Amino acid sequence: SKVKEWVREGFDGVVVAADVDLVALMGKILPALKPSKPFAVYHPYLQPLSELHSALMKNSSVARVDLTEPIMQRHQVLPGRSHPNMTDSASGGYFLTGFKILPNE
């Protein structure tokens, strides 16, 4: 099938947004990711990405693993003054990003 062919050839990058066991999923995806290529994982909750972050930090084939929470805040702009809208929710989910590397042997 086409998917098996893609896995054999390797991926140039991976973006994941799924509500599954992320540690298990990335354990299957990372071997198919080409060296020096990026990956990004989105999840609406911090805990699954925190668990994945811990697992990836023990993996010698990944580098620059970063867990972030993007914040977009609206501002009220009035003549001569502006301020952030204090009733906005800060959480829009979380991103874990990194790069696949060749481990030192």
N, CA and C atoms as a LAMMPS dump frame, in Angstrom:
ITEM: TIMESTEP
0
ITEM: NUMBER OF ATOMS
315
ITEM: BOX BOUNDS ff ff ff
-5.0000000000000000e+02 5.0000000000000000e+02
-5.0000000000000000e+02 5.0000000000000000e+02
-5.0000000000000000e+02 5.0000000000000000e+02
ITEM: ATOMS id mol type element x y z
1 1 1 N 0.831 -1.18 0
2 1 2 C 0 0 0
3 1 3 C 0.878 1.247 0
4 2 1 N 0.272 2.371 -0.267
5 2 2 C 0.986 3.648 -0.334
6 2 3 C 1.579 4.036 1.021
7 3 1 N 0.842 3.778 2.117
8 3 2 C 1.339 4.125 3.454
9 3 3 C 2.592 3.31 3.778
10 4 1 N 2.586 2.03 3.486
11 4 2 C 3.771 1.191 3.749
12 4 3 C 4.963 1.671 2.934
13 5 1 N 4.729 2.14 1.724
14 5 2 C 5.792 2.686 0.886
15 5 3 C 6.376 3.949 1.516
16 6 1 N 5.506 4.815 2.03
17 6 2 C 5.973 6.042 2.694
18 6 3 C 6.82 5.709 3.923
19 7 1 N 6.38 4.723 4.695
20 7 2 C 7.122 4.331 5.901
21 7 3 C 8.492 3.783 5.507
22 8 1 N 8.554 2.993 4.445
23 8 2 C 9.836 2.443 3.968
24 8 3 C 10.785 3.556 3.528
25 9 1 N 10.255 4.553 2.842
26 9 2 C 11.076 5.66 2.341
27 9 3 C 11.469 6.631 3.456
28 10 1 N 10.685 6.708 4.509
29 10 2 C 10.942 7.615 5.621
30 10 3 C 10.213 8.931 5.433
31 11 1 N 9.932 9.586 6.551
32 11 2 C 9.188 10.842 6.543
33 11 3 C 10.144 12.024 6.615
34 12 1 N 9.77 13.133 5.965
35 12 2 C 10.541 14.374 6.038
36 12 3 C 10.097 15.247 7.209
37 13 1 N 9.036 14.882 7.866
38 13 2 C 8.529 15.603 9.024
39 13 3 C 7.264 14.925 9.497
40 14 1 N 6.915 15.155 10.755
41 14 2 C 5.721 14.536 11.322
42 14 3 C 4.971 15.573 12.155
43 15 1 N 3.654 15.647 11.955
44 15 2 C 2.773 16.461 12.781
45 15 3 C 1.688 15.537 13.31
46 16 1 N 1.532 15.508 14.635
47 16 2 C 0.555 14.624 15.271
48 16 3 C -0.417 15.459 16.089
49 17 1 N -1.694 15.191 15.913
50 17 2 C -2.752 15.766 16.75
51 17 3 C -3.756 14.644 16.973
52 18 1 N -3.539 13.863 18.033
53 18 2 C -4.362 12.683 18.252
54 18 3 C -4.548 12.443 19.744
55 19 1 N -5.69 11.912 20.099
56 19 2 C -5.972 11.574 21.486
57 19 3 C -5.757 10.071 21.674
58 20 1 N -4.48 9.673 21.619
59 20 2 C -4.079 8.277 21.78
60 20 3 C -2.877 8.25 22.723
61 21 1 N -2.331 7.069 22.971
62 21 2 C -1.108 6.94 23.765
63 21 3 C 0.046 7.509 22.938
64 22 1 N 0.445 8.74 23.249
65 22 2 C 1.447 9.434 22.437
66 22 3 C 2.833 8.803 22.544
67 23 1 N 3.168 8.245 23.703
68 23 2 C 4.47 7.591 23.858
69 23 3 C 4.554 6.385 22.927
70 24 1 N 3.511 5.57 22.897
71 24 2 C 3.491 4.403 22.014
72 24 3 C 3.476 4.826 20.541
73 25 1 N 2.667 5.825 20.217
74 25 2 C 2.574 6.287 18.827
75 25 3 C 3.909 6.819 18.324
76 26 1 N 4.547 7.679 19.106
77 26 2 C 5.831 8.238 18.673
78 26 3 C 6.919 7.17 18.642
79 27 1 N 6.795 6.145 19.479
80 27 2 C 7.731 5.019 19.424
81 27 3 C 7.67 4.295 18.087
82 28 1 N 6.514 4.327 17.455
83 28 2 C 6.362 3.694 16.137
84 28 3 C 6.702 4.649 15.003
85 29 1 N 6.471 5.944 15.206
86 29 2 C 6.694 6.922 14.144
87 29 3 C 8.159 7.336 14.034
88 30 1 N 8.825 7.537 15.173
89 30 2 C 10.205 8.048 15.141
90 30 3 C 11.174 7.216 14.306
91 31 1 N 11.099 5.872 14.33
92 31 2 C 12.028 5.113 13.479
93 31 3 C 11.852 5.4 11.981
94 32 1 N 10.661 5.831 11.568
95 32 2 C 10.414 6.133 10.153
96 32 3 C 10.74 7.58 9.792
97 33 1 N 11.058 8.404 10.781
98 33 2 C 11.398 9.802 10.524
99 33 3 C 12.874 9.897 10.144
100 34 1 N 13.169 10.577 9.048
101 34 2 C 14.551 10.708 8.585
102 34 3 C 15.361 11.564 9.57
103 35 1 N 16.675 11.326 9.647
104 35 2 C 17.522 12.142 10.526
105 35 3 C 17.487 13.62 10.14
106 36 1 N 17.608 14.478 11.136
107 36 2 C 17.606 15.942 10.999
108 36 3 C 16.246 16.5 10.606
109 37 1 N 15.216 15.708 10.732
110 37 2 C 13.869 16.154 10.368
111 37 3 C 13.042 16.446 11.63
112 38 1 N 12.119 17.407 11.534
113 38 2 C 11.356 17.831 12.708
114 38 3 C 10.098 16.999 12.953
115 39 1 N 9.652 17.054 14.21
116 39 2 C 8.346 16.499 14.556
117 39 3 C 7.641 17.484 15.482
118 40 1 N 6.316 17.459 15.428
119 40 2 C 5.498 18.319 16.289
120 40 3 C 4.279 17.521 16.732
121 41 1 N 3.948 17.639 18.01
122 41 2 C 2.796 16.933 18.572
123 41 3 C 1.935 17.957 19.305
124 42 1 N 0.648 17.983 18.99
125 42 2 C -0.302 18.874 19.664
126 42 3 C -1.236 18.051 20.531
127 43 1 N -1.582 18.577 21.694
128 43 2 C -2.616 17.967 22.532
129 43 3 C -3.277 19.076 23.346
130 44 1 N -4.588 18.994 23.575
131 44 2 C -5.252 20.046 24.343
132 44 3 C -4.877 20.047 25.828
133 45 1 N -4.315 18.934 26.324
134 45 2 C -3.964 18.838 27.743
135 45 3 C -2.471 18.624 27.922
136 46 1 N -1.931 19.143 29.009
137 46 2 C -0.495 19.093 29.267
138 46 3 C 0.004 17.699 29.635
139 47 1 N -0.748 16.933 30.417
140 47 2 C -0.258 15.666 30.963
141 47 3 C 0.244 14.672 29.905
142 48 1 N -0.506 14.396 28.827
143 48 2 C 0.006 13.441 27.835
144 48 3 C 1.323 13.908 27.195
145 49 1 N 1.458 15.21 26.958
146 49 2 C 2.694 15.714 26.366
147 49 3 C 3.831 15.725 27.375
148 50 1 N 3.519 15.912 28.637
149 50 2 C 4.541 15.842 29.682
150 50 3 C 5.113 14.433 29.771
151 51 1 N 4.257 13.429 29.675
152 51 2 C 4.709 12.033 29.672
153 51 3 C 5.564 11.745 28.44
154 52 1 N 5.145 12.25 27.288
155 52 2 C 5.924 12.064 26.062
156 52 3 C 7.269 12.78 26.168
157 53 1 N 7.273 13.979 26.724
158 53 2 C 8.514 14.737 26.904
159 53 3 C 9.507 13.939 27.751
160 54 1 N 9.033 13.363 28.848
161 54 2 C 9.905 12.552 29.715
162 54 3 C 10.479 11.358 28.968
163 55 1 N 9.653 10.701 28.175
164 55 2 C 10.123 9.538 27.409
165 55 3 C 11.141 9.954 26.349
166 56 1 N 10.879 11.058 25.668
167 56 2 C 11.793 11.488 24.599
168 56 3 C 13.126 11.988 25.148
169 57 1 N 13.136 12.539 26.342
170 57 2 C 14.39 13.023 26.926
171 57 3 C 15.356 11.872 27.211
172 58 1 N 14.849 10.659 27.314
173 58 2 C 15.68 9.465 27.521
174 58 3 C 16.113 8.842 26.199
175 59 1 N 15.615 9.363 25.084
176 59 2 C 15.867 8.801 23.756
177 59 3 C 17.038 9.534 23.111
178 60 1 N 18.097 8.808 22.777
179 60 2 C 19.291 9.445 22.205
180 60 3 C 19.133 9.796 20.73
181 61 1 N 17.994 9.48 20.131
182 61 2 C 17.813 9.8 18.712
183 61 3 C 16.94 11.032 18.499
184 62 1 N 16.714 11.812 19.554
185 62 2 C 15.981 13.069 19.408
186 62 3 C 16.758 14.194 20.091
187 63 1 N 16.545 15.413 19.601
188 63 2 C 17.218 16.584 20.16
189 63 3 C 16.276 17.774 20.126
190 64 1 N 16.627 18.784 20.921
191 64 2 C 15.878 20.039 20.98
192 64 3 C 14.389 19.805 21.234
193 65 1 N 14.102 18.934 22.184
194 65 2 C 12.712 18.655 22.543
195 65 3 C 12.211 19.817 23.404
196 66 1 N 11.091 20.392 23.002
197 66 2 C 10.573 21.581 23.665
198 66 3 C 9.064 21.443 23.846
199 67 1 N 8.59 21.768 25.03
200 67 2 C 7.169 21.713 25.347
201 67 3 C 6.701 23.137 25.616
202 68 1 N 5.738 23.615 24.824
203 68 2 C 5.306 25.005 24.936
204 68 3 C 3.788 25.117 24.958
205 69 1 N 3.345 26.241 25.506
206 69 2 C 1.929 26.596 25.492
207 69 3 C 1.797 27.912 24.741
208 70 1 N 1.262 27.873 23.527
209 70 2 C 1.091 29.134 22.794
210 70 3 C -0.02 29.966 23.423
211 71 1 N 0.214 31.237 23.528
212 71 2 C -0.786 32.13 24.115
213 71 3 C -1.108 33.238 23.125
214 72 1 N -2.383 33.361 22.814
215 72 2 C -2.848 34.482 22.007
216 72 3 C -3.801 35.269 22.889
217 73 1 N -3.464 36.487 23.133
218 73 2 C -4.287 37.293 24.025
219 73 3 C -4.825 38.505 23.277
220 74 1 N -6.125 38.695 23.376
221 74 2 C -6.754 39.855 22.749
222 74 3 C -6.488 41.084 23.6
223 75 1 N -6.429 42.238 22.928
224 75 2 C -6.228 43.504 23.619
225 75 3 C -7.367 44.46 23.275
226 76 1 N -7.792 45.204 24.271
227 76 2 C -8.764 46.268 24.044
228 76 3 C -7.968 47.535 23.743
229 77 1 N -8.228 48.114 22.602
230 77 2 C -7.498 49.311 22.194
231 77 3 C -8.473 50.479 22.153
232 78 1 N -8.16 51.48 22.956
233 78 2 C -8.962 52.699 23.027
234 78 3 C -8.048 53.886 22.756
235 79 1 N -8.579 55.026 22.371
236 79 2 C -7.72 56.187 22.12
237 79 3 C -6.841 56.515 23.34
238 80 1 N -5.529 56.496 23.142
239 80 2 C -4.59 56.852 24.196
240 80 3 C -4.279 55.755 25.194
241 81 1 N -4.888 54.591 25.068
242 81 2 C -4.594 53.509 26.007
243 81 3 C -5.017 52.162 25.429
244 82 1 N -4.414 51.114 25.936
245 82 2 C -4.811 49.753 25.575
246 82 3 C -4.448 48.827 26.737
247 83 1 N -5.125 47.69 26.811
248 83 2 C -4.816 46.699 27.837
249 83 3 C -5.329 45.336 27.394
250 84 1 N -4.732 44.26 27.943
251 84 2 C -5.209 42.927 27.566
252 84 3 C -6.608 42.673 28.095
253 85 1 N -7.363 41.896 27.342
254 85 2 C -8.692 41.49 27.77
255 85 3 C -8.523 40.473 28.898
256 86 1 N -8.913 40.82 30.084
257 86 2 C -8.65 39.994 31.261
258 86 3 C -9.58 38.785 31.382
259 87 1 N -10.587 38.668 30.538
260 87 2 C -11.518 37.545 30.648
261 87 3 C -11.202 36.417 29.674
262 88 1 N -10.148 36.56 28.872
263 88 2 C -9.785 35.504 27.921
264 88 3 C -9.175 34.303 28.634
265 89 1 N -9.393 33.135 28.069
266 89 2 C -8.744 31.917 28.554
267 89 3 C -7.356 31.828 27.925
268 90 1 N -6.362 31.43 28.697
269 90 2 C -4.991 31.378 28.203
270 90 3 C -4.691 30.086 27.454
271 91 1 N -5.416 29.023 27.701
272 91 2 C -5.031 27.727 27.156
273 91 3 C -5.721 27.414 25.839
274 92 1 N -4.904 27.187 24.826
275 92 2 C -5.406 26.721 23.545
276 92 3 C -4.781 25.375 23.211
277 93 1 N -4.177 24.742 24.217
278 93 2 C -3.5 23.478 24.02
279 93 3 C -1.997 23.651 24.167
280 94 1 N -1.274 22.579 23.878
281 94 2 C 0.167 22.539 24.077
282 94 3 C 0.84 21.876 22.879
283 95 1 N 2.092 22.273 22.627
284 95 2 C 2.889 21.694 21.539
285 95 3 C 4.175 21.112 22.093
286 96 1 N 4.548 19.946 21.601
287 96 2 C 5.852 19.374 21.864
288 96 3 C 6.542 19.266 20.511
289 97 1 N 7.731 19.815 20.408
290 97 2 C 8.47 19.792 19.146
291 97 3 C 9.881 19.273 19.377
292 98 1 N 10.499 18.815 18.308
293 98 2 C 11.868 18.339 18.392
294 98 3 C 12.37 17.895 17.035
295 99 1 N 13.585 17.346 17.034
296 99 2 C 14.225 16.869 15.81
297 99 3 C 14.746 15.45 16.015
298 100 1 N 14.633 14.65 14.978
299 100 2 C 15.236 13.316 14.976
300 100 3 C 16.695 13.481 14.605
301 101 1 N 17.593 12.819 15.321
302 101 2 C 19.018 12.866 15.019
303 101 3 C 19.582 11.451 14.953
304 102 1 N 20.796 11.33 14.461
305 102 2 C 21.5 10.062 14.518
306 102 3 C 22.169 9.962 15.879
307 103 1 N 21.894 8.903 16.647
308 103 2 C 22.497 8.798 17.973
309 103 3 C 24.002 8.548 17.871
310 104 1 N 24.74 9.02 18.89
311 104 2 C 26.174 8.73 18.947
312 104 3 C 26.376 7.243 19.206
313 105 1 N 27.302 6.68 18.487
314 105 2 C 27.552 5.244 18.671
315 105 3 C 28.945 5.005 19.181
